[in-house]
């Protein structure tokens, strides 16, 4: 059952992130002229990234809604619901008429669907991580919780690959006109696979024990906000060094590379594919390493590495040399993975079992509002104002400073993590 839970969690997050990244890539390459055709290229990009941001803003709402479901009814029920939301929203995007057909309603409906997407992915993360982590033993929490995180590189790989393949088949002009819809519609098939796998998984031992002991918290969201506000806040801020740069590395880099540096779209997409593939190894490796030498130590190394890499990253991109651009993109995601591997266990272990879905989800997704969502917008605005990448690098360093302080202030793992270990060990075997 441990293996089934890990597979179900990873497949689910893969689908969720396929949908989410697909939107981010389309926002950089296609949506400016499909939904905002009357704007200048830069203004269209800013407006497109603005619709992307509302999805991030909706994620804490999803974390609160499905945290309530996950901590009261169960992890499994919440995960089925989040998958439904994401799949429906993404499929509808694939058939949504553009500005030329329905005018201003096009960007309005796009924004509404993006909000639904954000609510779905906001509720997804906590459940997927807990489904995998709570079926694992205490000594393997870092590794088990890193497996759903693999949904990010796999989802990034699949979404980028889908866009790359469809572009090759249709040609760039046809892709921009109608071909971009095909990858969105493909998500319907992936959701069907996700449902099949998730329905076969039992509830986690940790939550089953809470229910058996009649210790289910009636209002878990309010309870965790009241009792562990510092844990929620530091969980959000500790992600600044991971979350903000990540969306610069996978979405803003497409706009920056094509518009500012004059690089080929397909070259950049291929580079992202290579970097995402390396994540198959790096994410679980750093999760495993956190079980061996400690989560805070691994995470702290990642924060420092991100700050050190901020200027070399843009320095390599700005050479316009294909080999050095590839090196920049690969190293950027590798540095990101040092934090992303142990992150799920680091955050989840801070909260007690009865409020863990709510607390971990809220902390994790609040970072989407203060870090991930605004990052491409901030970078685009900096570039428009200065015409250079210097201040974008300084922005990344600033995020790293905030994260390091948050890591130092983060509470130690909750007592229930250690207390639950013997029972988890017994049920997992």
HELIX and SHEET records of a PDB file:
HELIX    1   1 UNK A    2  UNK A   29  1                                  28    
HELIX    2   2 UNK A   31  UNK A   35  1                                   5    
HELIX    3   3 UNK A   41  UNK A   72  1                                  32    
HELIX    4   4 UNK A   75  UNK A   94  1                                  20    
HELIX    5   5 UNK A   99  UNK A  102  1                                   4    
HELIX    6   6 UNK A  105  UNK A  133  1                                  29    
HELIX    7   7 UNK A  138  UNK A  140  5                                   3    
HELIX    8   8 UNK A  141  UNK A  170  1                                  30    
HELIX    9   9 UNK A  172  UNK A  174  1                                   3    
HELIX   10  10 UNK A  175  UNK A  179  3                                   5    
HELIX   11  11 UNK A  180  UNK A  198  1                                  19    
HELIX   12  12 UNK A  205  UNK A  212  1                                   8    
HELIX   13  13 UNK A  220  UNK A  227  1                                   8    
HELIX   14  14 UNK A  229  UNK A  237  1                                   9    
HELIX   15  15 UNK A  240  UNK A  247  1                                   8    
HELIX   16  16 UNK A  248  UNK A  252  3                                   5    
HELIX   17  17 UNK A  253  UNK A  255  1                                   3    
HELIX   18  18 UNK A  256  UNK A  260  3                                   5    
HELIX   19  19 UNK A  265  UNK A  293  1                                  29    
HELIX   20  20 UNK A  295  UNK A  317  1                                  23    
HELIX   21  21 UNK A  322  UNK A  348  1                                  27    
HELIX   22  22 UNK A  353  UNK A  355  5                                   3    
HELIX   23  23 UNK A  356  UNK A  367  1                                  12    
HELIX   24  24 UNK A  368  UNK A  372  3                                   5    
HELIX   25  25 UNK A  373  UNK A  386  1                                  14    
HELIX   26  26 UNK A  390  UNK A  409  1                                  20    
HELIX   27  27 UNK A  415  UNK A  419  1                                   5    
HELIX   28  28 UNK A  421  UNK A  428  1                                   8    
END                                                                             
